[in-house]
C-alpha cells in the first residue's frame, strides 16, 4: 500500500477534530423547523440541474483531478436486493472531493445523501453541500435532534443511501484509518439497513502529475460487501460490533495489513507524530 505521508496538512491531536477553517457563517439556525431534507419543488429542480452537472462535468473532472479508479462495483450489483431498501455508506474521509467519488460510484443505483458538519452547511460552500444531498447534524438542541432523526427515518423509508464519515472529520491524504464513532452503525441498526463499506487507497502519481502539478497521490475507491448487524447481540453490543466490523472492513479495503488505531473512537488521540 502506498502511504503519501505528507506534512502539508495540520492534522490535529484528536482523531475526530477538524482543521479546516470555515470563514463564513450564514446565520442558519438548525432547529426543529429546519428542513433537514428539503422536499420543496424548487429545491428538487435545482438539485436535478446539479445532478446533470455532476454526471457530465464534475464526475469526469474527479477522474482527471484525482486519478480516480473505482473497484468493487460488483458488490453493489451482487447485493442489489439487500441494498434495495437503502444503506449507510461509510468510508475514510481523505479529500475535499471524496464524496463526489462516492456519488460517482453509486449514483447509477441510487443518488446518496450525506451527513455533513453543520459549519460546512452554514459556510461558503453550504448551498452546494445541500444540493448534493448534505444534511447538517444539529447540536445541543433536543427538539432539533428529534426533527433530524425523523428526516433520516423518512430517507430510509424511501430506500435511500446515506453517506457517513465515521472518522468524524476530513484529513487529506491521511493513510491510517482513524477510530470510528458509533453513529453510522447506530443509524443503520435503528433503520434496519446494511452498511456498505468503502475505502480510499492511494497510488503513486506519474512524473508529470508529481513534478509539474505537485500531486501527492492518486485515489482508488474500493467498495466492499455490505455488513448487517448481528441479531444475536443486544442493541448496544450490536452497535459496537457493527462499528468494529465496519472499521476492520475499511482497513482491509484500504490495503493495510495492520492499522495503528483501535476501531472505536474514545476521545482518541493521534499516535503517528
Steps between C-alpha positions, in 0.01 A plus 500: 500500500632845407495746793533865383637610840477875468550777755311747282186484716471584872344176623366565853579297810139378534430249223146633447589870501472735202786717379322676213396856574151603391520876451132576444204453731176550308301510822281196433346354813474122499200468726182290497359706210797459266431281190775244554384335177343759270206357303393829340450507122741790457778319681429177309536685168832658601625163623404347164713758319792441736481126435527562126813709562639230726442221251641674193757746637600442863533120492736511200694778674536282811645223290754741353577702813525205739599226258194324632452128456206310647526133593237265637189630324400135466425501872217744434366289216539171687318631808244703310207345683649564844586861408165570335352606835775755556840497667749699701820544300816554704850593384814669623495878447817605319424766240267793440366316195468151648122524535487577127683170449245318716218656298667394177533145629135453598293756308395259225334300775395772747596864548625515861445751776777616735523573870692828508677711761254779572771767465553390140129536429504843663818604318596619155449154346168446674264538201704252295524256792122508524455448125706182505297358787665649808306473825638705792528334840342723767675551831388575855128508414279205594204608286727556200649154548151349500414681175831390350435137600154508342650631175760219497230242574299622202807480276541133578127437465550632146786247453781755469875480558657720767876565504654535845864574579543299821845649565324829572706738285704534182878448507642536150731223375509329840559126462418339837131440561412705807267372775130496417218662691194279547248727322512319164436159652237642732302653212536185289366281778225742600374512142567133419733562206847360425829685499683511167870547585730687264863603528722745319850374434786681330715448194831664408450777241691498176789740436287773342240502778767480769753750367290749305164493680649416842243227551553302818310184405238349273184346644328163473157450657457138607144375566446209737218261579205628706501436875198430720456514875533179699145420620632273778640799691314757707458843341799667664728209414363496144604862450851444634543176305382652171726803550801274558423279199450807280834640612672167436344476153614851406851435630517191279350681198756778539777245449646506850615180670486669838360827624653715772165601653241311699164476319285689754536873565551572870634855501777347288823688443729495200790262556718536187671832562 
